[in-house]
Amino acid sequence: EPLFWGAAIAFDEKLKSDILSRRAVSMLGGHRALDTVSDDLARFAEQGNGDFLSEMIYLELKLRLPELLLMRIDKVTMAHSIETRVPFLDHHLVEFAAGIPSRYKVVGRTGKHILKKALEPVLPHDILYAQKRGFGAPIREWFRTGLADQLEEHFFSSPLARRELFDEAAVRRLVDEHARAKKDWSFQLWTLLNLGLWYERWIG
C-alpha cells in the first residue's frame, strides 16, 4: 500500500488483523486505513501533480495536522490559559509554499531547506542544523516497569475488553515480547492503553 501516514502509524493492516478478534475483523468488512484517505488521494491525483513529496504534504495538511498536532496543542495550551499562534499556517504562506517545487524543499537529506537557508543570518548554525528532537516520553522503559500494570487495569480488564473487539492472547504476546525486550511494541501498547482509558472515560 502507498505510504500516507508518515511515522505516526501504530498498526499496519497485518498487525491489525493479528490483534483484532474475528468478530471485529468481520465488522470491518475488509475496510483498510487506506480507504479513509482514498478520496483525498484521488482529489490530489486529479490535480495532475504526481510528485510524492507534494502528495505527502497535502495529506499531512488534510489529516495529521488538524486531527493530531493542532488539536493536541490547542487542548494543552487552552487548558492552561496560554494563547498559541501558528504563523506558518497563514493561508497565504501555505499557498505560496505549496507552489514551490519539491527540489527546493528537500536537498540531500535536509528537510525545510528553504527555511533553514533563509534563517542562516539569524540563527547559529549548530541550532539551525541540529538533529530534530521530539517531545517523546520514555514509554519503552515504562512498559517494562510499572505501566504494564496500567495496561492490565485499563485495557485487559476494562469496559472496552467486554466488547470482545481484540484477541486478548495476541495482545498479551505483544506485552510479553516487549517485557522480554524481544521487540519494541511500546508505541502500540501506548495506543491501546490510551484507547482503553478513552473508552472508560467517554463510553464505558
DOSEBA-605308 format. One record per atom (N, C-alpha, C): atom name; x, y, z; residue in three letters. Coordinates in pm, 1 decimal. Example, Ala and Ser with C-alpha at 12.3 -4.5 7.8 and 13.67 -1.06 7.14 Angstrom:
2
R site        X        Y        Z code
R    N   1319.0   -569.0    780.0  ala
R   CA   1230.0   -450.0    780.0  ala
R    C   1320.0   -330.0    780.0  ala
R    N   1285.0   -225.0    708.0  ser
R   CA   1367.0   -106.0    714.0  ser
R    C   1290.0      3.0    787.0  ser
***
This chain:
204
R site        X        Y        Z code
R    N     84.1   -119.0      0.0  glu
R   CA      0.0      0.0      0.0  glu
R    C     87.6    124.0      0.0  glu
R    N     38.8    231.3    -63.8  pro
R   CA    118.7    354.3    -62.8  pro
R    C    128.9    412.4     77.8  pro
R    N    241.0    470.8    105.7  leu
R   CA    263.1    533.8    235.6  leu
R    C    179.5    660.6    242.5  leu
R    N    104.7    678.9    352.1  phe
R   CA     26.8    800.9    362.0  phe
R    C     25.8    859.4    502.2  phe
R    N     82.3    791.0    597.8  trp
R   CA     64.5    834.8    735.5  trp
R    C    196.4    865.3    804.9  trp
R    N    306.0    868.2    729.3  gly
R   CA    434.0    903.9    787.6  gly
R    C    473.0    812.9    902.1  gly
R    N    536.6    871.0   1002.4  ala
R   CA    586.1    792.5   1115.5  ala
R    C    480.4    775.9   1224.2  ala
R    N    358.0    821.0   1199.0  ala
R   CA    255.8    820.2   1303.9  ala
R    C    175.2    691.7   1308.4  ala
R    N    197.4    600.4   1216.7  ile
R   CA    116.1    479.1   1213.2  ile
R    C    156.4    384.5   1326.1  ile
R    N     57.1    332.1   1395.1  ala
R   CA     84.2    238.3   1504.5  ala
R    C     59.1     94.1   1461.5  ala
R    N    -46.4     72.5   1384.5  phe
R   CA    -83.7    -63.2   1345.5  phe
R    C   -100.0    -70.4   1194.0  phe
R    N    -14.5   -147.9   1129.0  asp
R   CA    -37.1   -171.0    986.4  asp
R    C   -147.6   -275.9    972.2  asp
R    N   -189.1   -301.2    849.3  glu
R   CA   -303.3   -390.7    828.4  glu
R    C   -275.5   -532.1    879.5  glu
R    N   -152.8   -579.0    867.0  lys
R   CA   -117.8   -713.6    914.7  lys
R    C   -131.3   -722.0   1066.9  lys
R    N    -75.8   -622.8   1136.7  leu
R   CA    -81.9   -625.3   1282.8  leu
R    C   -225.3   -608.5   1331.7  leu
R    N   -301.9   -524.8   1261.7  lys
R   CA   -443.4   -509.4   1297.7  lys
R    C   -516.8   -643.6   1290.2  lys
R    N   -494.3   -717.0   1181.6  ser
R   CA   -563.3   -845.6   1166.3  ser
R    C   -517.5   -945.3   1272.0  ser
R    N   -394.1   -928.1   1322.9  asp
R   CA   -343.4  -1018.3   1426.7  asp
R    C   -409.2   -992.3   1562.0  asp
R    N   -428.2   -864.9   1597.6  ile
R   CA   -474.1   -833.9   1733.9  ile
R    C   -624.9   -814.9   1744.8  ile
R    N   -693.8   -795.2   1633.2  leu
R   CA   -839.2   -783.3   1639.2  leu
R    C   -903.7   -921.6   1647.1  leu
R    N  -1016.7   -927.9   1712.3  ser
R   CA  -1090.1  -1054.1   1718.8  ser
R    C  -1152.4  -1082.9   1582.6  ser
R    N  -1191.3  -1206.5   1561.8  arg
R   CA  -1257.6  -1242.4   1435.9  arg
R    C  -1385.1  -1160.6   1417.7  arg
R    N  -1454.4  -1137.2   1528.4  arg
R   CA  -1577.9  -1058.4   1522.9  arg
R    C  -1550.0   -917.0   1472.9  arg
R    N  -1442.7   -855.0   1525.5  ala
R   CA  -1409.1   -718.5   1484.7  ala
R    C  -1367.6   -713.8   1338.7  ala
R    N  -1288.5   -811.1   1295.9  val
R   CA  -1246.2   -816.1   1155.8  val
R    C  -1368.0   -828.8   1065.1  val
R    N  -1464.4   -909.8   1107.5  ser
R   CA  -1586.9   -926.5   1029.7  ser
R    C  -1666.2   -796.0   1023.5  ser
R    N  -1671.2   -724.0   1135.7  met
R   CA  -1743.6   -596.1   1140.4  met
R    C  -1680.8   -492.7   1047.1  met
R    N  -1549.2   -497.5   1034.3  leu
R   CA  -1480.1   -401.9    947.1  leu
R    C  -1508.8   -428.9    799.5  leu
R    N  -1542.9   -550.7    767.3  gly
R   CA  -1580.7   -583.6    630.8  gly
R    C  -1472.8   -553.8    527.9  gly
R    N  -1348.0   -573.0    565.1  gly
R   CA  -1238.8   -550.6    471.2  gly
R    C  -1191.9   -406.5    461.8  gly
R    N  -1249.5   -316.8    543.5  his
R   CA  -1208.6   -175.8    540.4  his
R    C  -1064.5   -161.5    587.2  his
R    N   -985.5    -87.4    512.0  arg
R   CA   -846.0    -61.1    548.1  arg
R    C   -829.2     86.9    581.6  arg
R    N   -724.1    118.7    654.6  ala
R   CA   -696.7    259.3    685.7  ala
R    C   -680.9    340.8    557.4  ala
R    N   -624.1    279.1    455.0  leu
R   CA   -604.1    348.7    328.5  leu
R    C   -736.3    396.2    268.7  leu
R    N   -843.0    319.4    292.2  asp
R   CA   -974.6    358.4    239.5  asp
R    C  -1019.4    493.1    296.1  asp
R    N   -975.0    525.1    417.8  thr
R   CA  -1014.0    650.0    482.2  thr
R    C   -961.2    770.9    406.6  thr
R    N   -846.3    755.6    341.3  val
R   CA   -785.3    870.2    272.7  val
R    C   -794.3    858.5    121.2  val
R    N   -864.2    756.9     72.5  ser
R   CA   -865.2    734.5    -72.4  ser
R    C   -925.8    852.2   -148.5  ser
R    N  -1030.0    915.2    -93.7  asp
R   CA  -1090.3   1030.0   -160.9  asp
R    C   -992.2   1145.6   -170.3  asp
R    N   -916.7   1167.8    -62.1  asp
R   CA   -816.7   1275.5    -64.0  asp
R    C   -706.7   1245.3   -165.1  asp
R    N   -663.3   1119.2   -170.9  leu
R   CA   -561.2   1080.6   -268.5  leu
R    C   -612.0   1099.1   -411.2  leu
R    N   -737.7   1064.1   -434.5  ala
R   CA   -795.5   1079.9   -567.7  ala
R    C   -804.5   1227.1   -606.5  ala
R    N   -843.3   1311.5   -510.7  arg
R   CA   -851.9   1455.4   -538.4  arg
R    C   -715.8   1511.0   -575.2  arg
R    N   -614.5   1465.7   -503.5  phe
R   CA   -479.3   1513.7   -532.8  phe
R    C   -434.8   1466.9   -671.4  phe
R    N   -465.4   1342.5   -705.8  ala
R   CA   -426.4   1287.3   -836.2  ala
R    C   -493.5   1364.2   -950.0  ala
R    N   -616.8   1410.8   -926.9  glu
R   CA   -689.0   1486.0  -1029.9  glu
R    C   -618.9   1617.5  -1064.3  glu
R    N   -539.4   1669.8   -969.3  gln
R   CA   -469.1   1795.2   -993.6  gln
R    C   -352.7   1776.1  -1091.7  gln
R    N   -318.7   1649.9  -1118.6  gly
R   CA   -215.3   1622.0  -1217.0  gly
R    C    -73.5   1637.2  -1167.0  gly
R    N    -56.1   1646.7  -1033.5  asn
R   CA     78.7   1658.1   -977.3  asn
R    C    116.1   1523.4   -916.6  asn
R    N    201.9   1448.5   -985.4  gly
R   CA    237.5   1316.2   -938.3  gly
R    C    353.9   1314.5   -841.7  gly
R    N    394.8   1428.4   -790.8  asp
R   CA    510.6   1440.5   -703.9  asp
R    C    479.3   1381.1   -566.2  asp
R    N    562.1   1285.4   -522.2  phe
R   CA    536.1   1214.4   -397.2  phe
R    C    542.9   1306.4   -275.6  phe
R    N    641.9   1395.9   -271.6  leu
R   CA    655.5   1486.7   -157.3  leu
R    C    533.0   1577.4   -146.8  leu
R    N    486.3   1629.3   -259.0  ser
R   CA    368.3   1716.2   -257.4  ser
R    C    245.1   1640.2   -209.4  ser
R    N    235.1   1513.1   -248.0  glu
R   CA    123.7   1429.6   -202.1  glu
R    C    128.6   1410.8    -51.3  glu
R    N    247.3   1384.8      2.2  met
R   CA    261.7   1366.4    146.3  met
R    C    226.4   1494.7    222.2  met
R    N    271.9   1608.8    170.4  ile
R   CA    242.1   1737.0    235.6  ile
R    C     92.0   1762.5    234.6  ile
R    N     28.8   1733.8    121.5  tyr
R   CA   -116.2   1752.4    109.1  tyr
R    C   -190.9   1669.2    212.6  tyr
R    N   -152.7   1542.9    226.1  leu
R   CA   -220.5   1455.7    322.1  leu
R    C   -192.9   1498.8    466.1  leu
R    N    -71.8   1545.3    493.3  glu
R   CA    -41.4   1594.7    628.3  glu
R    C   -131.2   1713.8    662.9  glu
R    N   -149.5   1803.9    565.7  leu
R   CA   -234.6   1921.0    588.1  leu
R    C   -381.6   1881.7    605.4  leu
R    N   -423.9   1778.0    535.6  lys
R   CA   -563.5   1736.2    541.1  lys
R    C   -595.3   1652.2    664.5  lys
R    N   -497.6   1573.1    711.4  leu
R   CA   -526.4   1472.7    813.1  leu
R    C   -450.1   1493.0    943.2  leu
R    N   -320.5   1469.7    941.2  arg
R   CA   -244.6   1463.4   1065.7  arg
R    C   -236.5   1598.9   1135.9  arg
R    N   -223.8   1705.5   1056.7  leu
R   CA   -211.7   1838.4   1117.7  leu
R    C   -337.5   1876.3   1196.0  leu
R    N   -457.2   1875.4   1134.5  pro
R   CA   -575.7   1915.7   1211.7  pro
R    C   -620.9   1812.1   1314.7  pro
R    N   -608.8   1682.3   1282.5  glu
R   CA   -663.2   1579.3   1371.5  glu
R    C   -572.5   1545.8   1488.9  glu
R    N   -443.4   1573.8   1475.3  leu
R   CA   -349.2   1533.8   1579.8  leu
R    C   -270.6   1652.8   1634.4  leu
R    N   -189.8   1713.0   1551.6  leu
R   CA    -95.0   1813.3   1601.7  leu
R    C   -163.6   1939.8   1651.6  leu
R    N   -250.7   1999.8   1570.3  leu
R   CA   -316.8   2122.7   1612.5  leu
R    C   -416.2   2096.8   1724.7  leu
R    N   -487.0   1984.7   1716.8  met
R   CA   -581.5   1950.1   1822.0  met
R    C   -509.1   1936.0   1956.5  met
R    N   -393.2   1871.5   1952.2  arg
R   CA   -317.0   1848.5   2075.1  arg
R    C   -269.0   1979.9   2135.8  arg
R    N   -210.6   2066.0   2052.1  ile
R   CA   -156.9   2191.3   2106.5  ile
R    C   -268.3   2281.9   2154.6  ile
R    N   -383.2   2279.0   2086.4  asp
R   CA   -497.4   2360.0   2130.8  asp
R    C   -544.9   2316.2   2268.3  asp
R    N   -558.6   2185.7   2288.4  lys
R   CA   -608.0   2135.0   2416.7  lys
R    C   -510.8   2167.0   2530.4  lys
R    N   -382.5   2143.1   2506.6  val
R   CA   -282.6   2161.7   2612.3  val
R    C   -270.7   2308.6   2649.8  val
R    N   -265.8   2396.1   2549.7  thr
R   CA   -247.2   2538.4   2580.8  thr
R    C   -373.3   2600.5   2640.3  thr
R    N   -489.7   2567.5   2585.9  met
R   CA   -613.3   2627.0   2638.5  met
R    C   -641.2   2579.7   2780.9  met
R    N   -599.2   2457.3   2812.6  ala
R   CA   -619.2   2406.8   2948.7  ala
R    C   -541.8   2489.0   3051.3  ala
R    N   -438.7   2560.9   3005.2  his
R   CA   -355.4   2640.0   3095.6  his
R    C   -360.2   2789.0   3063.0  his
R    N   -467.6   2829.1   2991.0  ser
R   CA   -490.1   2971.3   2955.8  ser
R    C   -370.8   3032.8   2883.4  ser
R    N   -309.8   2955.3   2793.4  ile
R   CA   -198.4   3004.6   2712.1  ile
R    C   -247.8   3019.3   2568.9  ile
R    N   -216.5   3132.9   2507.4  glu
R   CA   -254.1   3155.9   2368.5  glu
R    C   -141.2   3109.0   2277.6  glu
R    N   -174.2   3026.5   2180.3  thr
R   CA    -74.3   2975.8   2086.6  thr
R    C   -107.8   3024.7   1946.8  thr
R    N     -6.6   3070.9   1877.7  arg
R   CA    -24.3   3112.3   1739.3  arg
R    C     56.5   3019.2   1649.5  arg
R    N      8.9   2999.3   1528.8  val
R   CA     76.2   2910.2   1433.8  val
R    C    104.3   2992.4   1306.9  val
R    N    207.3   3078.7   1311.2  pro
R   CA    230.0   3172.2   1199.1  pro
R    C    257.4   3103.8   1066.1  pro
R    N    316.0   2984.4   1068.9  phe
R   CA    344.9   2916.3    942.2  phe
R    C    218.3   2863.3    874.9  phe
R    N    104.0   2871.5    943.9  leu
R   CA    -21.4   2826.7    883.8  leu
R    C   -104.8   2941.9    829.1  leu
R    N    -47.0   3060.1    820.6  asp
R   CA   -114.0   3168.6    748.1  asp
R    C   -143.9   3117.5    606.7  asp
R    N   -268.7   3130.8    562.2  his
R   CA   -306.5   3061.5    438.1  his
R    C   -231.5   3115.0    316.3  his
R    N   -191.4   3242.4    319.0  his
R   CA   -111.9   3295.4    207.1  his
R    C     24.8   3226.0    201.3  his
R    N     84.5   3206.1    319.8  leu
R   CA    215.1   3140.7    326.2  leu
R    C    204.0   2994.0    284.2  leu
R    N     97.2   2926.3    328.6  val
R   CA     77.2   2785.6    292.6  val
R    C     60.0   2771.9    140.9  val
R    N    -19.8   2859.1     81.6  glu
R   CA    -41.3   2854.5    -63.0  glu
R    C     89.0   2878.8   -138.6  glu
R    N    168.1   2974.7    -90.7  phe
R   CA    296.0   3003.8   -154.8  phe
R    C    389.9   2883.2   -144.1  phe
R    N    399.2   2827.8    -23.0  ala
R   CA    489.6   2713.9     -0.2  ala
R    C    447.8   2592.8    -82.3  ala
R    N    316.4   2571.0    -95.9  ala
R   CA    268.1   2455.8   -172.0  ala
R    C    308.7   2465.7   -318.9  ala
R    N    324.8   2587.4   -368.5  gly
R   CA    360.7   2606.9   -509.2  gly
R    C    509.3   2599.3   -539.1  gly
R    N    592.3   2591.2   -436.0  ile
R   CA    737.4   2582.1   -455.9  ile
R    C    773.0   2440.3   -499.6  ile
R    N    852.8   2424.1   -604.3  pro
R   CA    890.6   2288.6   -648.2  pro
R    C    960.4   2209.1   -537.6  pro
R    N    933.8   2079.2   -535.1  ser
R   CA    987.5   1993.4   -429.5  ser
R    C   1139.2   1992.9   -424.1  ser
R    N   1205.0   2011.2   -537.4  arg
R   CA   1351.8   2004.5   -538.7  arg
R    C   1415.2   2115.4   -453.5  arg
R    N   1337.5   2219.0   -422.3  tyr
R   CA   1389.7   2325.3   -336.1  tyr
R    C   1356.5   2301.1   -188.4  tyr
R    N   1264.0   2211.3   -161.7  lys
R   CA   1220.3   2188.1    -23.6  lys
R    C   1310.1   2090.3     50.1  lys
R    N   1356.0   1988.3    -20.0  val
R   CA   1445.4   1889.7     38.7  val
R    C   1569.9   1881.6    -48.4  val
R    N   1684.4   1907.2     11.0  val
R   CA   1811.4   1899.4    -61.3  val
R    C   1898.1   1796.8     11.8  val
R    N   1932.5   1689.4    -58.1  gly
R   CA   2004.3   1581.1      8.3  gly
R    C   1914.5   1519.2    113.4  gly
R    N   1960.5   1518.0    237.7  arg
R   CA   1879.6   1464.0    347.4  arg
R    C   1830.0   1575.6    439.4  arg
R    N   1836.9   1698.2    390.6  thr
R   CA   1797.4   1813.3    472.3  thr
R    C   1657.3   1857.7    435.6  thr
R    N   1564.4   1844.5    528.6  gly
R   CA   1429.3   1896.1    509.8  gly
R    C   1424.1   2042.3    549.8  gly
R    N   1314.6   2109.1    515.2  lys
R   CA   1296.0   2252.1    545.3  lys
R    C   1413.4   2334.2    492.3  lys
R    N   1462.5   2295.1    375.4  his
R   CA   1585.5   2354.3    321.7  his
R    C   1572.8   2505.6    304.3  his
R    N   1462.5   2550.6    243.8  ile
R   CA   1446.1   2694.6    217.4  ile
R    C   1440.2   2772.5    348.0  ile
R    N   1364.7   2722.9    443.2  leu
R   CA   1351.3   2791.0    571.6  leu
R    C   1486.2   2802.5    642.0  leu
R    N   1562.6   2694.8    639.1  lys
R   CA   1692.6   2697.1    706.1  lys
R    C   1789.2   2793.2    638.1  lys
R    N   1789.4   2793.9    504.4  lys
R   CA   1877.4   2887.0    432.0  lys
R    C   1838.2   3031.7    463.1  lys
R    N   1708.0   3057.2    471.2  ala
R   CA   1660.8   3193.0    498.7  ala
R    C   1700.8   3240.1    638.2  ala
R    N   1710.1   3145.5    732.7  leu
R   CA   1740.3   3182.6    871.6  leu
R    C   1888.4   3174.6    907.3  leu
R    N   1973.5   3138.2    812.3  glu
R   CA   2117.3   3129.3    841.2  glu
R    C   2176.6   3260.5    893.5  glu
R    N   2133.4   3377.7    844.6  pro
R   CA   2187.6   3502.1    901.0  pro
R    C   2135.3   3534.2   1041.3  pro
R    N   2032.0   3461.6   1085.9  val
R   CA   1965.0   3494.9   1211.6  val
R    C   2003.3   3400.5   1325.0  val
R    N   2010.5   3269.2   1294.5  leu
R   CA   2034.4   3168.8   1398.7  leu
R    C   2171.7   3104.3   1383.9  leu
R    N   2234.9   3066.9   1495.8  pro
R   CA   2362.4   2995.0   1488.2  pro
R    C   2346.8   2863.9   1411.4  pro
R    N   2449.9   2825.3   1338.9  his
R   CA   2446.1   2705.5   1255.0  his
R    C   2414.5   2580.3   1335.7  his
R    N   2473.0   2566.0   1455.3  asp
R   CA   2453.5   2443.8   1533.5  asp
R    C   2310.0   2430.0   1584.6  asp
R    N   2239.5   2541.7   1599.2  ile
R   CA   2098.9   2535.5   1637.6  ile
R    C   2011.7   2506.1   1516.1  ile
R    N   2039.9   2576.6   1407.7  leu
R   CA   1958.5   2565.0   1286.3  leu
R    C   1966.9   2424.9   1225.6  leu
R    N   2084.7   2362.7   1231.8  tyr
R   CA   2103.6   2231.7   1168.9  tyr
R    C   2118.2   2118.7   1272.0  tyr
R    N   2072.1   2143.9   1393.0  ala
R   CA   2074.9   2038.0   1495.1  ala
R    C   1976.7   1928.3   1457.5  ala
R    N   2004.2   1806.2   1502.3  gln
R   CA   1913.8   1695.2   1475.7  gln
R    C   1779.7   1721.2   1542.4  gln
R    N   1672.9   1692.0   1469.7  lys
R   CA   1538.2   1715.6   1521.3  lys
R    C   1512.4   1627.5   1642.6  lys
R    N   1452.8   1687.0   1745.3  arg
R   CA   1417.6   1613.3   1865.3  arg
R    C   1270.7   1636.5   1896.9  arg
R    N   1197.8   1530.3   1917.7  gly
R   CA   1056.5   1543.3   1950.5  gly
R    C   1036.2   1557.1   2100.4  gly
R    N    911.5   1543.7   2140.8  phe
R   CA    876.6   1554.9   2282.0  phe
R    C    833.7   1418.1   2335.0  phe
R    N    909.5   1316.6   2299.4  gly
R   CA    872.8   1180.5   2334.9  gly
R    C    890.0   1150.3   2482.8  gly
R    N    802.1   1066.6   2532.8  ala
R   CA    814.1   1016.4   2669.9  ala
R    C    882.5    880.4   2665.1  ala
R    N    947.3    838.1   2774.3  pro
R   CA   1019.1    709.2   2775.2  pro
R    C    925.7    589.5   2790.1  pro
R    N    829.9    576.7   2695.2  ile
R   CA    729.4    471.9   2710.5  ile
R    C    787.4    331.9   2695.3  ile
R    N    898.5    318.7   2621.2  arg
R   CA    960.3    186.3   2607.6  arg
R    C    997.3    131.9   2745.4  arg
R    N   1060.6    215.9   2826.5  glu
R   CA   1100.8    174.4   2961.0  glu
R    C    978.9    162.3   3052.7  glu
R    N    884.2    252.7   3039.8  trp
R   CA    766.0    248.7   3126.0  trp
R    C    691.8    116.1   3113.3  trp
R    N    680.8     64.9   2989.5  phe
R   CA    607.5    -59.9   2971.1  phe
R    C    688.1   -181.3   3015.1  phe
R    N    813.8   -160.2   3048.8  arg
R   CA    892.3   -270.1   3104.9  arg
R    C    898.1   -258.9   3256.8  arg
R    N    830.3   -159.0   3310.2  thr
R   CA    822.8   -142.4   3456.1  thr
R    C    675.7   -133.2   3495.8  thr
R    N    635.1    -25.0   3558.6  gly
R   CA    500.6    -17.0   3617.9  gly
R    C    385.4      5.0   3522.9  gly
R    N    409.5     56.4   3402.3  leu
R   CA    297.9     90.1   3313.7  leu
R    C    225.7    -33.3   3261.3  leu
R    N    290.9   -145.6   3261.4  ala
R   CA    224.5   -270.1   3219.3  ala
R    C    105.9   -301.6   3309.2  ala
R    N    116.1   -264.8   3438.2  asp
R   CA      4.1   -285.8   3530.1  asp
R    C   -115.3   -199.8   3490.7  asp
R    N    -88.6    -79.1   3443.1  gln
R   CA   -197.1      8.3   3397.1  gln
R    C   -267.9    -53.1   3276.8  gln
R    N   -190.6   -116.8   3190.9  leu
R   CA   -249.3   -182.7   3074.4  leu
R    C   -342.9   -295.2   3118.9  leu
R    N   -301.3   -367.5   3220.9  glu
R   CA   -385.6   -475.8   3274.1  glu
R    C   -519.4   -420.1   3322.7  glu
R    N   -513.6   -307.7   3393.7  glu
R   CA   -634.9   -249.9   3452.1  glu
R    C   -721.9   -179.7   3348.6  glu
R    N   -660.1   -101.3   3260.3  his
R   CA   -737.4    -13.0   3172.0  his
R    C   -753.9    -65.5   3029.4  his
R    N   -699.4   -183.7   3002.9  phe
R   CA   -724.5   -243.3   2871.5  phe
R    C   -781.3   -384.3   2886.7  phe
R    N   -703.7   -472.7   2948.2  phe
R   CA   -747.9   -612.2   2958.9  phe
R    C   -868.9   -630.2   3051.1  phe
R    N   -881.0   -545.3   3152.5  ser
R   CA   -993.4   -557.7   3246.7  ser
R    C  -1087.5   -438.2   3237.3  ser
R    N  -1090.0   -374.4   3123.7  ser
R   CA  -1167.1   -251.4   3106.9  ser
R    C  -1302.7   -279.1   3043.1  ser
R    N  -1392.4   -180.2   3044.9  pro
R   CA  -1520.0   -195.2   2972.2  pro
R    C  -1498.8   -224.1   2823.8  pro
R    N  -1390.5   -172.2   2766.9  leu
R   CA  -1360.9   -198.8   2626.1  leu
R    C  -1340.2   -347.7   2601.3  leu
R    N  -1274.0   -415.1   2695.8  ala
R   CA  -1245.6   -558.5   2679.5  ala
R    C  -1374.2   -639.2   2667.1  ala
R    N  -1479.7   -591.4   2733.1  arg
R   CA  -1607.2   -664.7   2728.7  arg
R    C  -1672.1   -659.6   2590.6  arg
R    N  -1625.8   -570.7   2506.3  arg
R   CA  -1679.9   -563.9   2369.3  arg
R    C  -1623.4   -674.6   2281.0  arg
R    N  -1517.7   -739.7   2328.5  glu
R   CA  -1454.9   -851.2   2256.8  glu
R    C  -1413.4   -812.2   2114.6  glu
R    N  -1350.9   -696.1   2105.6  leu
R   CA  -1301.4   -648.1   1975.9  leu
R    C  -1157.3   -693.0   1950.5  leu
R    N  -1087.4   -730.3   2056.2  phe
R   CA   -945.9   -766.0   2044.9  phe
R    C   -923.8   -911.7   2082.3  phe
R    N   -822.8   -969.3   2019.9  asp
R   CA   -777.0  -1103.5   2054.6  asp
R    C   -681.7  -1086.8   2173.0  asp
R    N   -731.2  -1116.5   2292.8  glu
R   CA   -652.7  -1091.1   2413.5  glu
R    C   -519.3  -1163.8   2411.5  glu
R    N   -517.1  -1287.1   2365.5  ala
R   CA   -392.6  -1364.1   2362.6  ala
R    C   -289.5  -1297.5   2271.3  ala
R    N   -334.8  -1243.1   2159.8  ala
R   CA   -242.2  -1177.5   2066.2  ala
R    C   -184.2  -1050.6   2126.6  ala
R    N   -267.7   -972.9   2196.5  val
R   CA   -218.0   -850.0   2259.7  val
R    C   -122.8   -885.5   2374.1  val
R    N   -155.0   -990.8   2447.5  arg
R   CA    -65.6  -1032.1   2556.7  arg
R    C     70.0  -1077.6   2502.3  arg
R    N     71.6  -1132.1   2381.8  arg
R   CA    200.1  -1168.2   2319.9  arg
R    C    284.8  -1043.5   2296.7  arg
R    N    220.9   -933.5   2255.2  leu
R   CA    295.1   -807.5   2237.5  leu
R    C    353.3   -761.8   2370.7  leu
R    N    272.3   -768.9   2475.1  val
R   CA    318.6   -728.7   2609.1  val
R    C    437.4   -814.3   2651.4  val
R    N    427.2   -944.7   2630.3  asp
R   CA    534.6  -1036.5   2669.6  asp
R    C    662.0  -1011.9   2590.2  asp
R    N    649.6   -995.6   2458.8  glu
R   CA    767.8   -971.3   2375.5  glu
R    C    834.3   -839.7   2413.4  glu
R    N    752.9   -740.1   2447.6  his
R   CA    810.0   -611.7   2487.6  his
R    C    880.7   -623.9   2623.0  his
R    N    817.1   -692.0   2717.5  ala
R   CA    875.9   -707.9   2851.6  ala
R    C   1009.6   -779.5   2845.1  ala
R    N   1022.5   -877.3   2752.5  arg
R   CA   1147.4   -953.0   2738.2  arg
R    C   1246.3   -882.9   2645.3  arg
R    N   1212.1   -762.7   2598.9  ala
R   CA   1295.8   -685.1   2506.7  ala
R    C   1322.8   -760.1   2377.2  ala
R    N   1231.1   -850.1   2342.3  lys
R   CA   1243.7   -921.2   2215.8  lys
R    C   1210.0   -828.5   2100.3  lys
R    N   1112.1   -738.9   2125.1  lys
R   CA   1071.6   -641.4   2024.6  lys
R    C   1014.8   -519.9   2095.8  lys
R    N   1027.4   -402.6   2033.9  asp
R   CA    974.3   -280.3   2093.1  asp
R    C    830.8   -258.6   2043.7  asp
R    N    733.8   -287.2   2129.9  trp
R   CA    593.2   -264.8   2097.9  trp
R    C    537.1   -146.6   2176.5  trp
R    N    624.4    -59.7   2226.7  ser
R   CA    578.5     45.8   2317.5  ser
R    C    475.7    138.3   2253.1  ser
R    N    495.3    176.3   2126.9  phe
R   CA    401.8    266.4   2060.7  phe
R    C    263.6    201.9   2049.3  phe
R    N    261.8     73.6   2015.6  gln
R   CA    134.7      2.3   2001.8  gln
R    C     65.6    -14.5   2138.3  gln
R    N    143.6    -49.2   2240.4  leu
R   CA     85.8    -67.8   2373.2  leu
R    C     35.0     64.8   2429.2  leu
R    N    108.9    171.2   2403.8  trp
R   CA     67.4    305.6   2447.1  trp
R    C    -66.0    342.6   2381.4  trp
R    N    -79.0    309.8   2253.7  thr
R   CA   -202.5    338.1   2180.1  thr
R    C   -319.2    261.1   2240.0  thr
R    N   -297.5    132.6   2271.2  leu
R   CA   -404.2     50.9   2328.7  leu
R    C   -442.5     97.9   2468.7  leu
R    N   -343.5    138.4   2548.1  leu
R   CA   -372.4    189.9   2681.6  leu
R    C   -458.4    316.0   2672.3  leu
R    N   -421.6    405.8   2582.5  asn
R   CA   -498.5    529.4   2566.9  asn
R    C   -638.7    502.8   2513.7  asn
R    N   -651.3    403.7   2425.4  leu
R   CA   -783.2    366.0   2376.5  leu
R    C   -870.3    315.5   2491.3  leu
R    N   -812.3    231.2   2576.8  gly
R   CA   -886.7    180.3   2691.5  gly
R    C   -929.5    290.8   2786.4  gly
R    N   -839.4    384.7   2814.4  leu
R   CA   -870.8    497.3   2903.3  leu
R    C   -978.0    586.6   2842.8  leu
R    N   -965.0    612.5   2711.8  trp
R   CA  -1064.3    695.5   2642.7  trp
R    C  -1201.5    628.2   2648.5  trp
R    N  -1208.5    498.8   2625.2  tyr
R   CA  -1334.4    427.3   2624.9  tyr
R    C  -1398.1    429.8   2763.4  tyr
R    N  -1316.1    409.3   2866.8  glu
R   CA  -1365.6    415.7   3004.8  glu
R    C  -1427.8    550.5   3035.9  glu
R    N  -1357.4    654.8   2993.8  arg
R   CA  -1399.7    791.7   3030.8  arg
R    C  -1524.1    836.2   2955.7  arg
R    N  -1533.9    803.4   2826.7  trp
R   CA  -1639.5    864.8   2745.9  trp
R    C  -1751.3    769.2   2705.3  trp
R    N  -1727.1    637.6   2707.3  ile
R   CA  -1829.2    544.4   2659.5  ile
R    C  -1864.9    441.1   2765.3  ile
R    N  -1762.6    375.1   2822.4  gly
R   CA  -1789.2    262.4   2910.8  gly
R    C  -1835.3    301.1   3049.2  gly
***
